[in-house]
Amino acid sequence: MTNYLFIGADISLKSNQICAMNFDEHVFFNCKFSNTPDGCEMIINKIRDIYQKYFFDKIIIVCESTGVYSFHFANYFSSNEYLNNFNTEVYCLNAHDSEKYRKSFNDIEKTDPSDAFVLADFARVGRTRKLSPFRGSQFIALQRLTRQRYHIKQDITREKLYIMNNLYLGFSGLVIADKKDKPFQNMFSSTSCAVIDYFDSPEHIADTPIEELIDFISKAGKNRFKNPNENAKLLQKAMRASYRLDKVSYDSLNVAIASSINIIKCLESQVKDIDEAILKTVKGLCPDAYNILLSIRGIGPVYAAGIIAEIGSIDFFNSDAGLAKYAGLCWNRSQSGNFEKEDTSFSRHSNKYLRYYLIEATQSCVNFGFPFIEEFYIKKFNEVTKHQHKRALALSARKLVRLIYGLLRKNQLYQVIN
């Protein structure tokens, strides 16, 4: 590293502050450039002038990951033909890591030049060796889709939580019914939504002849219910147990509920479109890793694509523990004297997208009866009486990380050994 060029870039919307130094902390320049292609070319020209004099073995460029602001800068420098001839690596750093490193400087000013200097020095002391280089536009294209899917699914969850308030006000019996007494397993299934949308009050459902209600459920469910008569009876039972409101209240509630249902339908339609785009984008990108993930029962094409988009190359990680830490599937101990806290949360400074796809993939593995994960999940579920599902799912996801890391590192498909 003694003959490396270290460059720190403080990215903003309109301009970039660039600091270039060598291993001996000699600063070649610390200047501001416009955040445009012309500005990047000016930086490359200054790097060229320095390189032609010192002939560095490697060029390391570090910037903070600032969402879309840092993307163009990182992509421009990682794909530049001139820089690629000189073993150039570009890193997008978590702002939390750079802030922690900044605290090691005593009384340093908080300015753009000092921020760029800190980032360059971060690379100079070798902190980038534990990080993953910028992966290029192909991974970013897939990542944009998988992350968009995450955000849409979060919106769907929030909307479903919100609609439950209105459902309780209008159809309280449907919400409070025990699992065995619920007319529909999924409160937001097409049949359930059709019932709520068509009938304007609990009395309307309770007073409807059972034959008409059975016929409505059968048509709305496209004759998929094994015993629509039982569904109709449970529905009327739930409606009779509901609180009654005046007609004016139902008019407002029905409009609000219908609005939320339409929003959920629209978002779910968008998820389907995103899934199709993900499948098109992932083809040809890391085919070996993609097929390895698909060999694990329960991990489908979308979850596999989401995991690949966030991991990139498995070579970026030295162990499954490193991968788990990157995903936030690790828990720091909290101990004092003879007391040790049992409830510890996920690491907040981690990749929430990777954690989401790993957790979802784990749940899918449990649902599909993948023995390696299902048996472990059941074991952990029965160990405690508090937070059973969440705890077992998180611990099972950590076990899945170990499996994924081993398979990707060995470049082999999962095979059942009899």
C-alpha positions as a Markdown table, in Angstrom:
| # | Residue | x | y | z |
|---|---|---|---|---|
| 1 | Met | 0.0 | 0.0 | 0.0 |
| 2 | Thr | 3.0 | 2.3 | 0.2 |
| 3 | Asn | 2.7 | 3.1 | -3.5 |
| 4 | Tyr | -1.1 | 3.5 | -3.7 |
| 5 | Leu | -3.0 | 6.7 | -4.5 |
| 6 | Phe | -5.9 | 7.3 | -2.1 |
| 7 | Ile | -8.8 | 9.5 | -3.2 |
| 8 | Gly | -11.7 | 10.7 | -1.0 |
| 9 | Ala | -14.8 | 12.1 | -2.5 |
| 10 | Asp | -17.4 | 14.2 | -0.6 |
| 11 | Ile | -20.5 | 13.9 | -2.8 |
| 12 | Ser | -23.2 | 16.5 | -3.0 |
| 13 | Leu | -26.0 | 17.3 | -5.5 |
| 14 | Lys | -24.1 | 19.9 | -7.5 |
| 15 | Ser | -20.4 | 19.5 | -6.7 |
| 16 | Asn | -17.9 | 17.0 | -5.4 |
| 17 | Gln | -15.0 | 17.7 | -3.1 |
| 18 | Ile | -12.0 | 15.5 | -4.0 |
| 19 | Cys | -8.9 | 14.9 | -1.9 |
| 20 | Ala | -6.0 | 12.8 | -3.3 |
| 21 | Met | -3.1 | 11.7 | -1.1 |
| 22 | Asn | -0.3 | 9.1 | -1.0 |
| 23 | Phe | 0.6 | 6.7 | 1.9 |
| 24 | Asp | 2.8 | 9.3 | 3.5 |
| 25 | Glu | -0.3 | 11.6 | 3.8 |
| 26 | His | 1.0 | 14.0 | 1.2 |
| 27 | Val | -2.0 | 15.7 | -0.3 |
| 28 | Phe | -1.7 | 16.2 | -4.0 |
| 29 | Phe | -4.9 | 18.2 | -4.3 |
| 30 | Asn | -8.1 | 18.9 | -2.4 |
| 31 | Cys | -10.4 | 20.7 | -4.8 |
| 32 | Lys | -14.1 | 21.1 | -5.6 |
| 33 | Phe | -15.4 | 19.9 | -9.0 |
| 34 | Ser | -18.9 | 20.0 | -10.5 |
| 35 | Asn | -21.0 | 16.9 | -10.1 |
| 36 | Thr | -21.1 | 16.4 | -13.9 |
| 37 | Pro | -19.3 | 14.2 | -16.5 |
| 38 | Asp | -17.1 | 17.2 | -17.3 |
| 39 | Gly | -16.2 | 17.6 | -13.7 |
| 40 | Cys | -15.3 | 13.9 | -13.5 |
| 41 | Glu | -13.1 | 14.2 | -16.5 |
| 42 | Met | -11.3 | 17.1 | -14.9 |
| 43 | Ile | -10.6 | 14.9 | -11.9 |
| 44 | Ile | -9.4 | 12.0 | -14.1 |
| 45 | Asn | -7.0 | 14.4 | -15.9 |
| 46 | Lys | -5.5 | 15.5 | -12.5 |
| 47 | Ile | -5.2 | 11.8 | -11.6 |
| 48 | Arg | -3.4 | 11.2 | -14.9 |
| 49 | Asp | -0.9 | 14.0 | -14.2 |
| 50 | Ile | -0.1 | 12.5 | -10.8 |
| 51 | Tyr | 0.1 | 8.9 | -12.1 |
| 52 | Gln | 2.5 | 9.8 | -14.9 |
| 53 | Lys | 4.9 | 11.1 | -12.2 |
| 54 | Tyr | 4.6 | 8.5 | -9.5 |
| 55 | Phe | 3.3 | 5.3 | -11.3 |
| 56 | Phe | 1.1 | 4.0 | -8.4 |
| 57 | Asp | 0.4 | 0.3 | -8.1 |
| 58 | Lys | -3.2 | 0.9 | -7.3 |
| 59 | Ile | -5.8 | 3.7 | -7.1 |
| 60 | Ile | -8.4 | 3.5 | -4.4 |
| 61 | Ile | -11.4 | 5.9 | -4.5 |
| 62 | Val | -13.7 | 6.2 | -1.6 |
| 63 | Cys | -17.0 | 8.1 | -1.3 |
| 64 | Glu | -20.0 | 7.9 | 1.0 |
| 65 | Ser | -23.0 | 6.0 | -0.1 |
| 66 | Thr | -25.5 | 8.9 | -0.6 |
| 67 | Gly | -28.1 | 7.0 | -2.6 |
| 68 | Val | -28.6 | 8.3 | -6.2 |
| 69 | Tyr | -26.1 | 11.2 | -5.7 |
| 70 | Ser | -23.1 | 8.8 | -5.3 |
| 71 | Phe | -24.2 | 6.4 | -8.0 |
| 72 | His | -23.2 | 8.4 | -11.1 |
| 73 | Phe | -19.8 | 9.3 | -9.5 |
| 74 | Ala | -19.0 | 5.7 | -8.5 |
| 75 | Asn | -20.2 | 4.3 | -11.8 |
| 76 | Tyr | -18.3 | 6.8 | -13.8 |
| 77 | Phe | -15.0 | 6.1 | -12.1 |
| 78 | Ser | -15.4 | 2.3 | -11.8 |
| 79 | Ser | -16.2 | 2.0 | -15.6 |
| 80 | Asn | -13.6 | 4.5 | -16.9 |
| 81 | Glu | -11.2 | 2.7 | -19.3 |
| 82 | Tyr | -8.2 | 4.8 | -18.4 |
| 83 | Leu | -8.5 | 4.2 | -14.7 |
| 84 | Asn | -9.2 | 0.5 | -15.2 |
| 85 | Asn | -5.8 | 0.1 | -16.7 |
| 86 | Phe | -4.2 | 1.0 | -13.4 |
| 87 | Asn | -6.0 | -1.4 | -11.0 |
| 88 | Thr | -8.6 | 1.1 | -9.7 |
| 89 | Glu | -11.1 | 0.2 | -7.0 |
| 90 | Val | -14.1 | 2.3 | -6.1 |
| 91 | Tyr | -15.9 | 2.0 | -2.7 |
| 92 | Cys | -19.2 | 3.4 | -1.6 |
| 93 | Leu | -18.8 | 3.8 | 2.2 |
| 94 | Asn | -21.6 | 3.6 | 4.8 |
| 95 | Ala | -21.8 | 7.1 | 6.3 |
| 96 | His | -21.9 | 5.6 | 9.8 |
| 97 | Asp | -18.5 | 4.1 | 9.2 |
| 98 | Ser | -16.9 | 7.3 | 8.0 |
| 99 | Glu | -18.4 | 9.2 | 10.9 |
| 100 | Lys | -17.0 | 6.8 | 13.4 |
| 101 | Tyr | -13.6 | 7.1 | 11.8 |
| 102 | Arg | -13.8 | 10.9 | 11.8 |
| 103 | Lys | -14.1 | 10.8 | 15.6 |
| 104 | Ser | -10.5 | 9.5 | 15.7 |
| 105 | Phe | -9.3 | 12.9 | 14.6 |
| 106 | Asn | -9.0 | 15.5 | 17.4 |
| 107 | Asp | -10.8 | 18.9 | 16.8 |
| 108 | Ile | -11.1 | 18.4 | 13.0 |
| 109 | Glu | -13.4 | 20.9 | 11.3 |
| 110 | Lys | -16.6 | 19.8 | 9.6 |
| 111 | Thr | -16.1 | 21.1 | 6.1 |
| 112 | Asp | -16.2 | 19.7 | 2.6 |
| 113 | Pro | -12.3 | 19.6 | 2.3 |
| 114 | Ser | -12.0 | 17.9 | 5.7 |
| 115 | Asp | -14.7 | 15.4 | 4.8 |
| 116 | Ala | -12.9 | 14.5 | 1.6 |
| 117 | Phe | -9.6 | 14.2 | 3.6 |
| 118 | Val | -11.1 | 11.8 | 6.1 |
| 119 | Leu | -12.4 | 9.6 | 3.4 |
| 120 | Ala | -9.0 | 9.5 | 1.6 |
| 121 | Asp | -7.3 | 8.7 | 4.9 |
| 122 | Phe | -9.9 | 6.0 | 5.6 |
| 123 | Ala | -8.6 | 4.2 | 2.5 |
| 124 | Arg | -5.0 | 5.0 | 3.4 |
| 125 | Val | -5.1 | 3.1 | 6.7 |
| 126 | Gly | -6.5 | 0.0 | 5.0 |
| 127 | Arg | -10.1 | 0.2 | 6.1 |
| 128 | Thr | -11.4 | -0.6 | 2.7 |
| 129 | Arg | -10.0 | -4.2 | 2.9 |
| 130 | Lys | -13.2 | -5.3 | 4.7 |
| 131 | Leu | -15.5 | -3.6 | 2.3 |
| 132 | Ser | -17.1 | -4.6 | -1.1 |
| 133 | Pro | -16.0 | -2.6 | -4.2 |
| 134 | Phe | -18.6 | -0.9 | -6.3 |
| 135 | Arg | -20.2 | -3.6 | -8.4 |
| 136 | Gly | -21.1 | -1.7 | -11.6 |
| 137 | Ser | -24.2 | -0.8 | -13.5 |
| 138 | Gln | -25.4 | -4.4 | -14.1 |
| 139 | Phe | -25.8 | -5.1 | -10.4 |
| 140 | Ile | -27.2 | -1.7 | -9.8 |
| 141 | Ala | -29.9 | -2.2 | -12.5 |
| 142 | Leu | -31.0 | -5.4 | -10.7 |
| 143 | Gln | -30.7 | -3.8 | -7.3 |
| 144 | Arg | -32.9 | -0.9 | -8.4 |
| 145 | Leu | -35.7 | -3.4 | -9.1 |
| 146 | Thr | -35.2 | -5.6 | -6.1 |
| 147 | Arg | -35.2 | -2.6 | -3.8 |
| 148 | Gln | -38.2 | -1.1 | -5.5 |
| 149 | Arg | -40.0 | -4.4 | -4.8 |
| 150 | Tyr | -39.0 | -4.1 | -1.1 |
| 151 | His | -40.4 | -0.6 | -0.9 |
| 152 | Ile | -43.7 | -1.6 | -2.5 |
| 153 | Lys | -44.1 | -4.5 | -0.2 |
| 154 | Gln | -43.5 | -2.2 | 2.8 |
| 155 | Asp | -46.2 | 0.1 | 1.4 |
| 156 | Ile | -48.6 | -2.8 | 1.2 |
| 157 | Thr | -47.9 | -3.8 | 4.8 |
| 158 | Arg | -48.4 | -0.3 | 6.0 |
| 159 | Glu | -51.7 | 0.0 | 4.1 |
| 160 | Lys | -53.0 | -3.3 | 5.4 |
| 161 | Leu | -52.2 | -2.2 | 9.0 |
| 162 | Tyr | -54.0 | 1.1 | 8.4 |
| 163 | Ile | -57.1 | -0.5 | 6.9 |
| 164 | Met | -57.4 | -2.8 | 9.9 |
| 165 | Asn | -58.4 | 0.3 | 12.0 |
| 166 | Asn | -61.3 | 1.0 | 9.6 |
| 167 | Leu | -62.3 | -2.6 | 9.4 |
| 168 | Tyr | -62.5 | -2.9 | 13.2 |
| 169 | Leu | -64.7 | 0.2 | 13.3 |
| 170 | Gly | -67.1 | -1.1 | 10.6 |
| 171 | Phe | -66.8 | -4.9 | 10.9 |
| 172 | Ser | -65.3 | -5.6 | 14.4 |
| 173 | Gly | -66.5 | -9.2 | 14.5 |
| 174 | Leu | -64.5 | -10.0 | 11.4 |
| 175 | Val | -61.3 | -8.7 | 13.0 |
| 176 | Ile | -61.6 | -10.1 | 16.5 |
| 177 | Ala | -62.7 | -13.6 | 15.4 |
| 178 | Asp | -60.4 | -16.5 | 16.4 |
| 179 | Lys | -58.5 | -18.2 | 13.7 |
| 180 | Lys | -60.8 | -21.2 | 13.6 |
| 181 | Asp | -63.9 | -18.8 | 13.4 |
| 182 | Lys | -62.6 | -16.6 | 10.6 |
| 183 | Pro | -64.6 | -17.0 | 7.4 |
| 184 | Phe | -61.5 | -16.4 | 5.2 |
| 185 | Gln | -57.9 | -17.4 | 6.1 |
| 186 | Asn | -56.6 | -14.2 | 4.4 |
| 187 | Met | -58.4 | -11.0 | 5.4 |
| 188 | Phe | -57.2 | -9.4 | 2.2 |
| 189 | Ser | -58.0 | -12.2 | -0.3 |
| 190 | Ser | -60.0 | -11.3 | -3.4 |
| 191 | Thr | -63.1 | -13.0 | -1.9 |
| 192 | Ser | -62.8 | -11.2 | 1.5 |
| 193 | Cys | -62.3 | -7.8 | -0.3 |
| 194 | Ala | -65.3 | -8.5 | -2.6 |
| 195 | Val | -67.5 | -9.2 | 0.5 |
| 196 | Ile | -66.4 | -6.0 | 2.3 |
| 197 | Asp | -66.8 | -4.0 | -0.9 |
| 198 | Tyr | -70.2 | -5.2 | -1.8 |
| 199 | Phe | -72.0 | -5.3 | 1.6 |
| 200 | Asp | -72.2 | -1.9 | 3.3 |
| 201 | Ser | -72.7 | -3.0 | 6.9 |
| 202 | Pro | -72.7 | -6.0 | 9.3 |
| 203 | Glu | -76.5 | -6.0 | 9.3 |
| 204 | His | -76.6 | -6.3 | 5.5 |
| 205 | Ile | -74.5 | -9.5 | 5.7 |
| 206 | Ala | -76.2 | -10.9 | 8.7 |
| 207 | Asp | -79.7 | -10.4 | 7.2 |
| 208 | Thr | -78.8 | -11.8 | 3.8 |
| 209 | Pro | -80.3 | -15.2 | 3.2 |
| 210 | Ile | -77.7 | -17.9 | 3.6 |
| 211 | Glu | -78.3 | -19.3 | 0.1 |
| 212 | Glu | -77.5 | -15.9 | -1.5 |
| 213 | Leu | -74.4 | -15.5 | 0.7 |
| 214 | Ile | -73.2 | -18.9 | -0.3 |
| 215 | Asp | -73.7 | -18.1 | -4.0 |
| 216 | Phe | -71.9 | -14.8 | -3.6 |
| 217 | Ile | -68.9 | -16.4 | -1.9 |
| 218 | Ser | -68.7 | -19.2 | -4.5 |
| 219 | Lys | -68.7 | -16.7 | -7.4 |
| 220 | Ala | -66.3 | -14.3 | -5.8 |
| 221 | Gly | -64.0 | -17.2 | -4.9 |
| 222 | Lys | -64.4 | -18.8 | -8.4 |
| 223 | Asn | -65.6 | -22.0 | -6.8 |
| 224 | Arg | -62.3 | -22.6 | -5.0 |
| 225 | Phe | -63.8 | -23.1 | -1.6 |
| 226 | Lys | -64.4 | -26.7 | -0.5 |
| 227 | Asn | -67.3 | -25.8 | 1.8 |
| 228 | Pro | -68.7 | -22.3 | 0.9 |
| 229 | Asn | -71.7 | -23.1 | 3.2 |
| 230 | Glu | -69.3 | -23.1 | 6.2 |
| 231 | Asn | -67.7 | -19.9 | 5.1 |
| 232 | Ala | -71.0 | -18.2 | 4.8 |
| 233 | Lys | -72.1 | -19.4 | 8.3 |
| 234 | Leu | -68.8 | -18.1 | 9.9 |
| 235 | Leu | -69.2 | -14.8 | 8.0 |
| 236 | Gln | -72.7 | -14.2 | 9.4 |
| 237 | Lys | -71.6 | -15.3 | 12.9 |
| 238 | Ala | -68.8 | -12.7 | 12.8 |
| 239 | Met | -71.2 | -10.0 | 11.6 |
| 240 | Arg | -73.6 | -10.7 | 14.4 |
| 241 | Ala | -70.8 | -10.2 | 16.9 |
| 242 | Ser | -69.9 | -6.8 | 15.4 |
| 243 | Tyr | -70.7 | -3.5 | 16.9 |
| 244 | Arg | -73.4 | -1.4 | 15.2 |
| 245 | Leu | -73.0 | 2.1 | 13.9 |
| 246 | Asp | -75.3 | 4.6 | 12.3 |
| 247 | Lys | -75.6 | 4.8 | 8.5 |
| 248 | Val | -73.6 | 8.0 | 8.2 |
| 249 | Ser | -70.6 | 6.3 | 9.8 |
| 250 | Tyr | -70.8 | 3.3 | 7.5 |
| 251 | Asp | -70.9 | 5.6 | 4.4 |
| 252 | Ser | -67.6 | 7.2 | 5.4 |
| 253 | Leu | -66.0 | 4.0 | 6.5 |
| 254 | Asn | -66.9 | 2.2 | 3.3 |
| 255 | Val | -65.4 | 4.9 | 1.2 |
| 256 | Ala | -62.1 | 4.7 | 3.3 |
| 257 | Ile | -62.0 | 0.9 | 3.2 |
| 258 | Ala | -62.7 | 0.8 | -0.6 |
| 259 | Ser | -59.9 | 3.3 | -1.1 |
| 260 | Ser | -57.4 | 1.2 | 0.8 |
| 261 | Ile | -58.4 | -1.9 | -1.0 |
| 262 | Asn | -57.9 | -0.2 | -4.3 |
| 263 | Ile | -54.5 | 1.0 | -3.2 |
| 264 | Ile | -53.5 | -2.5 | -2.1 |
| 265 | Lys | -54.7 | -4.0 | -5.4 |
| 266 | Cys | -52.7 | -1.4 | -7.3 |
| 267 | Leu | -49.5 | -2.0 | -5.3 |
| 268 | Glu | -49.9 | -5.8 | -5.7 |
| 269 | Ser | -50.2 | -5.3 | -9.4 |
| 270 | Gln | -47.0 | -3.3 | -9.4 |
| 271 | Val | -45.2 | -6.1 | -7.5 |
| 272 | Lys | -46.1 | -8.5 | -10.3 |
| 273 | Asp | -44.7 | -6.1 | -12.9 |
| 274 | Ile | -41.5 | -5.7 | -10.9 |
| 275 | Asp | -41.1 | -9.5 | -10.5 |
| 276 | Glu | -41.3 | -9.9 | -14.3 |
| 277 | Ala | -38.7 | -7.2 | -14.8 |
| 278 | Ile | -36.4 | -8.8 | -12.1 |
| 279 | Leu | -36.6 | -12.2 | -13.9 |
| 280 | Lys | -35.6 | -10.5 | -17.2 |
| 281 | Thr | -32.7 | -8.6 | -15.6 |
| 282 | Val | -31.2 | -11.4 | -13.5 |
| 283 | Lys | -30.8 | -13.7 | -16.6 |
| 284 | Gly | -27.1 | -13.8 | -17.6 |
| 285 | Leu | -26.0 | -12.1 | -14.4 |
| 286 | Cys | -24.1 | -14.5 | -12.1 |
| 287 | Pro | -25.8 | -17.6 | -13.6 |
| 288 | Asp | -23.9 | -20.0 | -11.3 |
| 289 | Ala | -24.8 | -18.1 | -8.1 |
| 290 | Tyr | -28.4 | -17.8 | -9.3 |
| 291 | Asn | -28.7 | -21.5 | -10.0 |
| 292 | Ile | -27.1 | -22.4 | -6.7 |
| 293 | Leu | -29.7 | -20.3 | -4.8 |
| 294 | Leu | -32.5 | -21.9 | -6.8 |
| 295 | Ser | -31.3 | -25.3 | -5.8 |
| 296 | Ile | -32.4 | -24.6 | -2.2 |
| 297 | Arg | -36.0 | -25.6 | -1.8 |
| 298 | Gly | -38.0 | -22.5 | -0.9 |
| 299 | Ile | -35.8 | -19.9 | -2.6 |
| 300 | Gly | -37.5 | -18.9 | -5.8 |
| 301 | Pro | -36.3 | -16.7 | -8.7 |
| 302 | Val | -37.3 | -13.3 | -7.1 |
| 303 | Tyr | -35.7 | -14.0 | -3.7 |
| 304 | Ala | -32.6 | -15.4 | -5.4 |
| 305 | Ala | -32.3 | -12.3 | -7.5 |
| 306 | Gly | -32.7 | -10.1 | -4.4 |
| 307 | Ile | -30.0 | -11.9 | -2.5 |
| 308 | Ile | -27.6 | -11.7 | -5.5 |
| 309 | Ala | -28.3 | -8.0 | -6.1 |
| 310 | Glu | -27.2 | -7.2 | -2.5 |
| 311 | Ile | -24.3 | -9.7 | -2.1 |
| 312 | Gly | -22.7 | -9.3 | -5.5 |
| 313 | Ser | -19.7 | -11.6 | -5.4 |
| 314 | Ile | -19.2 | -13.9 | -2.5 |
| 315 | Asp | -15.5 | -13.1 | -2.8 |
| 316 | Phe | -16.3 | -9.8 | -1.0 |
| 317 | Phe | -16.8 | -11.7 | 2.2 |
| 318 | Asn | -14.1 | -13.7 | 4.2 |
| 319 | Ser | -16.6 | -15.8 | 6.1 |
| 320 | Asp | -20.3 | -16.5 | 6.7 |
| 321 | Ala | -20.0 | -14.3 | 9.8 |
| 322 | Gly | -19.0 | -11.4 | 7.7 |
| 323 | Leu | -21.9 | -11.9 | 5.4 |
| 324 | Ala | -24.3 | -12.2 | 8.3 |
| 325 | Lys | -22.9 | -9.0 | 9.8 |
| 326 | Tyr | -23.4 | -7.2 | 6.5 |
| 327 | Ala | -27.1 | -8.4 | 6.5 |
| 328 | Gly | -27.5 | -7.4 | 10.1 |
| 329 | Leu | -28.2 | -10.9 | 11.2 |
| 330 | Cys | -26.0 | -10.6 | 14.2 |
| 331 | Trp | -26.7 | -9.5 | 17.8 |
| 332 | Asn | -24.2 | -7.7 | 20.0 |
| 333 | Arg | -24.0 | -8.9 | 23.6 |
| 334 | Ser | -25.3 | -6.6 | 26.3 |
| 335 | Gln | -23.8 | -7.7 | 29.6 |
| 336 | Ser | -23.0 | -6.1 | 32.9 |
| 337 | Gly | -21.8 | -8.0 | 36.0 |
| 338 | Asn | -23.8 | -11.2 | 36.4 |
| 339 | Phe | -26.7 | -9.8 | 34.2 |
| 340 | Glu | -26.8 | -10.5 | 30.5 |
| 341 | Lys | -29.7 | -9.0 | 28.4 |
| 342 | Glu | -31.6 | -11.6 | 26.4 |
| 343 | Asp | -33.5 | -9.3 | 24.0 |
| 344 | Thr | -31.0 | -7.7 | 21.6 |
| 345 | Ser | -32.0 | -6.0 | 18.3 |
| 346 | Phe | -30.6 | -6.3 | 14.8 |
| 347 | Ser | -27.7 | -4.1 | 13.9 |
| 348 | Arg | -29.1 | -0.9 | 12.5 |
| 349 | His | -26.0 | -0.1 | 10.4 |
| 350 | Ser | -26.4 | -3.0 | 8.0 |
| 351 | Asn | -28.0 | -3.8 | 4.6 |
| 352 | Lys | -31.8 | -3.9 | 5.3 |
| 353 | Tyr | -32.5 | -5.1 | 1.8 |
| 354 | Leu | -30.4 | -8.1 | 2.1 |
| 355 | Arg | -31.8 | -8.9 | 5.5 |
| 356 | Tyr | -35.3 | -8.6 | 4.1 |
| 357 | Tyr | -34.7 | -11.0 | 1.2 |
| 358 | Leu | -32.9 | -13.5 | 3.5 |
| 359 | Ile | -35.8 | -13.4 | 6.1 |
| 360 | Glu | -38.4 | -13.8 | 3.3 |
| 361 | Ala | -36.4 | -16.7 | 1.8 |
| 362 | Thr | -36.2 | -18.3 | 5.2 |
| 363 | Gln | -39.9 | -18.1 | 5.7 |
| 364 | Ser | -40.4 | -19.6 | 2.3 |
| 365 | Cys | -38.0 | -22.5 | 3.1 |
| 366 | Val | -40.1 | -23.2 | 6.3 |
| 367 | Asn | -43.3 | -23.1 | 4.3 |
| 368 | Phe | -41.9 | -25.4 | 1.6 |
| 369 | Gly | -40.6 | -27.9 | 4.3 |
| 370 | Phe | -36.9 | -27.5 | 3.5 |
| 371 | Pro | -35.6 | -29.9 | 6.3 |
| 372 | Phe | -32.3 | -28.0 | 6.9 |
| 373 | Ile | -34.2 | -24.9 | 7.9 |
| 374 | Glu | -37.6 | -26.2 | 9.0 |
| 375 | Glu | -36.3 | -28.5 | 11.7 |
| 376 | Phe | -34.0 | -25.7 | 13.1 |
| 377 | Tyr | -36.9 | -23.2 | 13.0 |
| 378 | Ile | -39.2 | -25.6 | 15.0 |
| 379 | Lys | -36.4 | -26.2 | 17.5 |
| 380 | Lys | -35.8 | -22.5 | 18.1 |
| 381 | Phe | -39.6 | -21.8 | 18.1 |
| 382 | Asn | -40.1 | -24.2 | 21.0 |
| 383 | Glu | -37.2 | -22.9 | 23.1 |
| 384 | Val | -38.9 | -19.8 | 24.3 |
| 385 | Thr | -42.4 | -18.5 | 25.0 |
| 386 | Lys | -41.8 | -14.9 | 24.0 |
| 387 | His | -41.3 | -13.6 | 20.4 |
| 388 | Gln | -41.3 | -17.2 | 19.2 |
| 389 | His | -41.8 | -16.7 | 15.5 |
| 390 | Lys | -39.6 | -13.7 | 15.0 |
| 391 | Arg | -36.8 | -15.2 | 17.1 |
| 392 | Ala | -36.9 | -18.5 | 15.3 |
| 393 | Leu | -37.1 | -16.9 | 11.9 |
| 394 | Ala | -34.1 | -14.6 | 12.5 |
| 395 | Leu | -32.0 | -17.4 | 13.9 |
| 396 | Ser | -33.0 | -19.7 | 11.0 |
| 397 | Ala | -32.1 | -16.9 | 8.6 |
| 398 | Arg | -28.6 | -16.8 | 10.2 |
| 399 | Lys | -28.4 | -20.6 | 9.6 |
| 400 | Leu | -29.5 | -20.1 | 6.0 |
| 401 | Val | -26.7 | -17.5 | 5.5 |
| 402 | Arg | -24.2 | -20.2 | 6.6 |
| 403 | Leu | -25.6 | -22.5 | 3.9 |
| 404 | Ile | -25.7 | -19.9 | 1.2 |
| 405 | Tyr | -22.1 | -18.8 | 1.9 |
| 406 | Gly | -20.8 | -22.4 | 1.8 |
| 407 | Leu | -22.5 | -23.2 | -1.4 |
| 408 | Leu | -21.5 | -20.0 | -3.2 |
| 409 | Arg | -17.9 | -20.3 | -1.9 |
| 410 | Lys | -17.6 | -23.9 | -3.2 |
| 411 | Asn | -19.7 | -23.1 | -6.3 |
| 412 | Gln | -21.9 | -26.1 | -5.9 |
| 413 | Leu | -25.6 | -26.9 | -6.0 |
| 414 | Tyr | -27.4 | -28.0 | -2.9 |
| 415 | Gln | -27.8 | -31.8 | -2.9 |
| 416 | Val | -29.7 | -34.0 | -0.5 |
| 417 | Ile | -27.4 | -36.7 | 0.9 |
| 418 | Asn | -29.3 | -39.9 | 1.7 |
